[in-house]
Amino acid sequence: MQGLVIKSTGSWYEVLTPEGNSVNCRIKGKFRTQEIRTTNPIAVGDRVEFEPEPEQQTGVINKLLERRNYIIRKSVNLSKQSQIIAANLDQAFLIVTLASPRTSLGFIDRFLVTAEAYHIPAKLIFNKLDLFSNEGLEILAEYQSIYERLGYPCYSVSATEGTNLENIKALLKDKVTLVTGHSGVGKSTLINALLPGFELKTGEISDWSDKGKHTTTFAEMFALPFGGYLIDTPGIRELGVIDIEKAELGPLFPEIRERMSLCKFHNCRHLTEPGCAVLSAVEEGEIDPSRYESYLSIYHGNETRN
């Protein structure tokens, strides 16, 4: 039988059959995906083949069907380990907050680079609009300007007040969408507001760290009543970029990609080389300094936790 993995708990996978039945499945033996070394060979969004175990009312997954795409993350604390967050996505949403907790530009850029690397369209959802002061609104406009110029759609919402949520519903319709972000950005609150009745558990901000307390433990996929699927993920405190060679990094920044052919040297690293069109664009203000700083940080292997 074939089915769709809609929940992963690490050792068991909830698989939805075409008939709408849910079966708890485990992996057969030493099941491994080819060419990808991760802590989880199967991810939410994967399509699999499994054999039912009638007596236990469970199943055994014996084959992973070909993935259209997937998105992966690396743990900063465990640099040799990586985890597939989800597979077969139409788009990915990063929920961003400017305070309580703060989402840094570096974190946003790492997310966007990862999405570019795995060919997944990304959108930025700025939450907690109801908490913004006039100064905060100015910073929000500045952030949105940086990314909208690069072709990344940005949206401002308030999950608690319901502001602009109809726009987000329209984006979700008939799509498979990954929703992620730091713990505490209001991800579960946003999902509850979009889908009344789901009642996902929400948490408060930790006093000592200003980071959210983890409320989502495992990735899970929900069918949307208006068409499509939404994948909720555990909050990410850090985001390491994985499996991207230094020579491959430049093209994952749209503003660098469009200028690379103008560099004097075809193998330009955009660091100190003479005749570098990217460096010239940074100096002339055509490339935002924060974006170039993110490029350098990722290039040199630095990690960010906020």
BELFENQUI-V520368 format. One record per residue. RES is the residue in three letters. PSI is psi in radians with two decimals (NA if undefined). D_FIRST is the distance of its C-alpha to the first C-alpha in Angstrom with 1 decimal. Layout:
res:RES psi:PSI d_first:D_FIRST
res:RES psi:PSI d_first:D_FIRST
//
This chain:
res:MET psi:2.67 d_first:0.0
res:GLN psi:2.71 d_first:3.8
res:GLY psi:3.06 d_first:6.8
res:LEU psi:2.22 d_first:10.5
res:VAL psi:2.03 d_first:12.7
res:ILE psi:-0.17 d_first:15.5
res:LYS psi:2.47 d_first:17.6
res:SER psi:2.28 d_first:18.6
res:THR psi:0.30 d_first:21.1
res:GLY psi:-0.89 d_first:21.5
res:SER psi:-0.40 d_first:19.9
res:TRP psi:2.62 d_first:17.1
res:TYR psi:2.30 d_first:14.7
res:GLU psi:2.12 d_first:13.8
res:VAL psi:2.26 d_first:10.5
res:LEU psi:2.19 d_first:10.5
res:THR psi:2.84 d_first:7.9
res:PRO psi:-0.40 d_first:9.3
res:GLU psi:-0.09 d_first:10.9
res:GLY psi:0.16 d_first:12.7
res:ASN psi:2.58 d_first:11.7
res:SER psi:2.24 d_first:12.3
res:VAL psi:2.24 d_first:11.0
res:ASN psi:2.17 d_first:13.2
res:CYS psi:2.66 d_first:11.9
res:ARG psi:3.00 d_first:14.1
res:ILE psi:2.46 d_first:14.3
res:LYS psi:2.10 d_first:14.4
res:GLY psi:-2.38 d_first:18.1
res:LYS psi:1.07 d_first:20.0
res:PHE psi:2.24 d_first:17.4
res:ARG psi:2.53 d_first:19.4
res:THR psi:2.55 d_first:19.2
res:GLN psi:2.40 d_first:21.6
res:GLU psi:0.00 d_first:25.0
res:ILE psi:2.07 d_first:24.6
res:ARG psi:1.80 d_first:26.3
res:THR psi:2.94 d_first:25.3
res:THR psi:-0.29 d_first:25.1
res:ASN psi:1.90 d_first:21.5
res:PRO psi:-0.42 d_first:19.0
res:ILE psi:2.45 d_first:16.4
res:ALA psi:2.82 d_first:17.8
res:VAL psi:2.36 d_first:17.4
res:GLY psi:-0.25 d_first:16.3
res:ASP psi:2.58 d_first:14.0
res:ARG psi:2.31 d_first:10.7
res:VAL psi:2.86 d_first:8.3
res:GLU psi:2.42 d_first:5.4
res:PHE psi:2.76 d_first:5.4
res:GLU psi:2.16 d_first:6.3
res:PRO psi:2.55 d_first:7.8
res:GLU psi:1.56 d_first:11.5
res:PRO psi:-0.71 d_first:12.9
res:GLU psi:-0.62 d_first:16.5
res:GLN psi:-0.11 d_first:16.3
res:GLN psi:0.58 d_first:13.9
res:THR psi:-3.04 d_first:12.4
res:GLY psi:2.92 d_first:9.7
res:VAL psi:2.08 d_first:10.2
res:ILE psi:2.19 d_first:9.4
res:ASN psi:-0.09 d_first:10.1
res:LYS psi:2.37 d_first:10.2
res:LEU psi:2.13 d_first:11.9
res:LEU psi:2.79 d_first:11.8
res:GLU psi:2.34 d_first:15.4
res:ARG psi:2.45 d_first:17.4
res:ARG psi:-0.70 d_first:19.9
res:ASN psi:3.08 d_first:22.1
res:TYR psi:2.87 d_first:22.6
res:ILE psi:2.43 d_first:25.6
res:ILE psi:2.64 d_first:26.9
res:ARG psi:2.72 d_first:29.9
res:LYS psi:2.42 d_first:32.2
res:SER psi:2.29 d_first:33.9
res:VAL psi:-0.64 d_first:37.7
res:ASN psi:-0.59 d_first:38.3
res:LEU psi:1.38 d_first:35.9
res:SER psi:-0.37 d_first:36.5
res:LYS psi:-0.09 d_first:34.4
res:GLN psi:2.49 d_first:31.2
res:SER psi:2.82 d_first:29.0
res:GLN psi:2.28 d_first:26.1
res:ILE psi:2.08 d_first:23.5
res:ILE psi:-0.82 d_first:24.1
res:ALA psi:2.89 d_first:21.3
res:ALA psi:2.80 d_first:19.4
res:ASN psi:0.97 d_first:19.1
res:LEU psi:2.57 d_first:22.2
res:ASP psi:-0.51 d_first:24.5
res:GLN psi:2.87 d_first:27.4
res:ALA psi:2.33 d_first:28.8
res:PHE psi:2.27 d_first:31.5
res:LEU psi:2.07 d_first:34.0
res:ILE psi:2.17 d_first:35.8
res:VAL psi:2.42 d_first:39.4
res:THR psi:2.51 d_first:42.4
res:LEU psi:-0.27 d_first:46.0
res:ALA psi:2.72 d_first:47.0
res:SER psi:1.08 d_first:45.7
res:PRO psi:2.89 d_first:43.8
res:ARG psi:2.31 d_first:44.9
res:THR psi:2.04 d_first:42.4
res:SER psi:2.75 d_first:44.3
res:LEU psi:-0.62 d_first:44.4
res:GLY psi:-0.70 d_first:43.4
res:PHE psi:-0.77 d_first:40.2
res:ILE psi:-0.78 d_first:39.4
res:ASP psi:-0.67 d_first:40.2
res:ARG psi:-0.70 d_first:37.9
res:PHE psi:-0.80 d_first:35.0
res:LEU psi:-0.65 d_first:35.8
res:VAL psi:-0.75 d_first:36.2
res:THR psi:-0.76 d_first:32.7
res:ALA psi:-0.72 d_first:31.2
res:GLU psi:-0.73 d_first:33.2
res:ALA psi:-0.56 d_first:32.1
res:TYR psi:0.27 d_first:28.4
res:HIS psi:0.80 d_first:29.2
res:ILE psi:2.04 d_first:28.3
res:PRO psi:2.33 d_first:30.9
res:ALA psi:2.54 d_first:32.7
res:LYS psi:2.57 d_first:34.7
res:LEU psi:2.21 d_first:37.2
res:ILE psi:1.90 d_first:37.5
res:PHE psi:1.99 d_first:40.9
res:ASN psi:3.00 d_first:40.8
res:LYS psi:0.64 d_first:43.6
res:LEU psi:-0.50 d_first:45.8
res:ASP psi:-0.27 d_first:47.7
res:LEU psi:-0.03 d_first:49.1
res:PHE psi:2.31 d_first:50.5
res:SER psi:3.09 d_first:54.3
res:ASN psi:-0.69 d_first:56.1
res:GLU psi:-0.70 d_first:56.0
res:GLY psi:-0.67 d_first:52.3
res:LEU psi:-0.59 d_first:51.7
res:GLU psi:-0.73 d_first:53.7
res:ILE psi:-0.71 d_first:51.5
res:LEU psi:-0.81 d_first:48.4
res:ALA psi:-0.65 d_first:49.8
res:GLU psi:-0.80 d_first:50.6
res:TYR psi:-0.85 d_first:47.1
res:GLN psi:-0.64 d_first:45.6
res:SER psi:-0.72 d_first:48.1
res:ILE psi:-0.82 d_first:47.1
res:TYR psi:-0.57 d_first:43.4
res:GLU psi:-0.59 d_first:43.8
res:ARG psi:-0.46 d_first:46.1
res:LEU psi:-0.05 d_first:43.4
res:GLY psi:0.15 d_first:40.9
res:TYR psi:2.00 d_first:38.9
res:PRO psi:2.42 d_first:38.8
res:CYS psi:2.46 d_first:40.3
res:TYR psi:2.50 d_first:40.2
res:SER psi:2.26 d_first:42.3
res:VAL psi:2.88 d_first:41.2
res:SER psi:1.93 d_first:42.1
res:ALA psi:-0.63 d_first:39.2
res:THR psi:-0.57 d_first:41.7
res:GLU psi:-0.22 d_first:43.8
res:GLY psi:0.26 d_first:41.1
res:THR psi:2.21 d_first:42.9
res:ASN psi:0.33 d_first:41.2
res:LEU psi:-0.43 d_first:37.7
res:GLU psi:-0.58 d_first:37.3
res:ASN psi:-0.68 d_first:37.4
res:ILE psi:-0.69 d_first:34.5
res:LYS psi:-0.73 d_first:32.4
res:ALA psi:-0.62 d_first:33.0
res:LEU psi:-0.57 d_first:31.8
res:LEU psi:-0.43 d_first:28.5
res:LYS psi:2.18 d_first:27.7
res:ASP psi:0.37 d_first:24.5
res:LYS psi:2.71 d_first:24.2
res:VAL psi:1.98 d_first:22.1
res:THR psi:2.22 d_first:25.0
res:LEU psi:2.31 d_first:25.7
res:VAL psi:2.12 d_first:28.7
res:THR psi:3.12 d_first:30.6
res:GLY psi:3.07 d_first:34.2
res:HIS psi:2.69 d_first:36.5
res:SER psi:2.39 d_first:36.3
res:GLY psi:-0.06 d_first:38.8
res:VAL psi:-0.07 d_first:38.6
res:GLY psi:0.41 d_first:37.3
res:LYS psi:-0.89 d_first:33.6
res:SER psi:-0.64 d_first:32.4
res:THR psi:-0.71 d_first:35.5
res:LEU psi:-0.77 d_first:34.6
res:ILE psi:-0.72 d_first:31.1
res:ASN psi:-0.66 d_first:32.5
res:ALA psi:-0.62 d_first:35.1
res:LEU psi:-0.56 d_first:32.6
res:LEU psi:1.33 d_first:30.2
res:PRO psi:2.33 d_first:32.4
res:GLY psi:-0.31 d_first:30.7
res:PHE psi:-0.74 d_first:28.4
res:GLU psi:0.95 d_first:31.3
res:LEU psi:2.58 d_first:30.2
res:LYS psi:2.34 d_first:32.6
res:THR psi:2.74 d_first:35.5
res:GLY psi:2.96 d_first:38.1
res:GLU psi:2.94 d_first:41.6
res:ILE psi:2.35 d_first:43.2
res:SER psi:2.26 d_first:44.4
res:ASP psi:-0.69 d_first:48.2
res:TRP psi:-0.44 d_first:48.8
res:SER psi:-0.21 d_first:46.6
res:ASP psi:0.31 d_first:46.1
res:LYS psi:2.68 d_first:42.4
res:GLY psi:2.65 d_first:39.8
res:LYS psi:2.36 d_first:38.4
res:HIS psi:2.15 d_first:34.7
res:THR psi:-0.46 d_first:33.0
res:THR psi:2.10 d_first:29.4
res:THR psi:-0.66 d_first:28.0
res:PHE psi:2.66 d_first:24.5
res:ALA psi:2.51 d_first:22.9
res:GLU psi:2.47 d_first:21.1
res:MET psi:2.35 d_first:19.7
res:PHE psi:2.35 d_first:21.0
res:ALA psi:2.32 d_first:20.4
res:LEU psi:2.38 d_first:23.9
res:PRO psi:-0.39 d_first:25.3
res:PHE psi:0.23 d_first:26.9
res:GLY psi:2.33 d_first:23.9
res:GLY psi:-3.14 d_first:22.3
res:TYR psi:2.56 d_first:21.2
res:LEU psi:2.29 d_first:23.6
res:ILE psi:2.02 d_first:23.0
res:ASP psi:2.42 d_first:25.6
res:THR psi:2.75 d_first:26.6
res:PRO psi:2.58 d_first:29.1
res:GLY psi:2.44 d_first:32.6
res:ILE psi:2.09 d_first:33.7
res:ARG psi:-0.52 d_first:37.2
res:GLU psi:2.75 d_first:37.4
res:LEU psi:1.90 d_first:35.7
res:GLY psi:2.49 d_first:36.1
res:VAL psi:2.32 d_first:35.4
res:ILE psi:2.66 d_first:33.5
res:ASP psi:0.48 d_first:32.9
res:ILE psi:2.00 d_first:35.6
res:GLU psi:2.71 d_first:38.5
res:LYS psi:-0.67 d_first:42.0
res:ALA psi:-0.35 d_first:42.4
res:GLU psi:-0.14 d_first:39.1
res:LEU psi:-0.80 d_first:40.2
res:GLY psi:-0.85 d_first:42.8
res:PRO psi:-0.26 d_first:40.5
res:LEU psi:-0.09 d_first:38.3
res:PHE psi:1.96 d_first:41.3
res:PRO psi:-0.67 d_first:41.9
res:GLU psi:-0.45 d_first:45.6
res:ILE psi:-0.72 d_first:45.9
res:ARG psi:-0.72 d_first:43.6
res:GLU psi:-0.19 d_first:45.9
res:ARG psi:-0.13 d_first:49.0
res:MET psi:-0.65 d_first:47.9
res:SER psi:-0.24 d_first:49.2
res:LEU psi:-0.12 d_first:52.6
res:CYS psi:2.62 d_first:53.2
res:LYS psi:-0.68 d_first:55.8
res:PHE psi:2.36 d_first:53.6
res:HIS psi:-0.41 d_first:50.2
res:ASN psi:0.52 d_first:49.0
res:CYS psi:2.36 d_first:50.5
res:ARG psi:-0.12 d_first:49.1
res:HIS psi:0.71 d_first:50.8
res:LEU psi:-1.17 d_first:52.6
res:THR psi:0.12 d_first:56.3
res:GLU psi:2.47 d_first:56.4
res:PRO psi:2.56 d_first:59.2
res:GLY psi:0.39 d_first:58.3
res:CYS psi:2.07 d_first:55.0
res:ALA psi:-0.49 d_first:54.1
res:VAL psi:-0.81 d_first:51.8
res:LEU psi:-0.68 d_first:54.6
res:SER psi:-0.71 d_first:56.9
res:ALA psi:-0.62 d_first:54.6
res:VAL psi:-0.81 d_first:54.4
res:GLU psi:-0.60 d_first:58.2
res:GLU psi:0.05 d_first:58.6
res:GLY psi:0.20 d_first:56.3
res:GLU psi:-0.41 d_first:53.7
res:ILE psi:2.25 d_first:51.0
res:ASP psi:2.34 d_first:50.8
res:PRO psi:-0.64 d_first:52.1
res:SER psi:-0.62 d_first:49.3
res:ARG psi:-0.73 d_first:46.7
res:TYR psi:-0.64 d_first:48.7
res:GLU psi:-0.68 d_first:49.1
res:SER psi:-0.70 d_first:45.3
res:TYR psi:-0.83 d_first:45.1
res:LEU psi:-0.73 d_first:47.6
res:SER psi:-0.79 d_first:46.0
res:ILE psi:-0.72 d_first:42.6
res:TYR psi:-0.73 d_first:44.4
res:HIS psi:0.08 d_first:46.3
res:GLY psi:0.32 d_first:43.4
res:ASN psi:2.64 d_first:44.6
res:GLU psi:2.79 d_first:42.2
res:THR psi:2.55 d_first:42.4
res:ARG psi:0.03 d_first:41.6
res:ASN psi:NA d_first:42.5
//
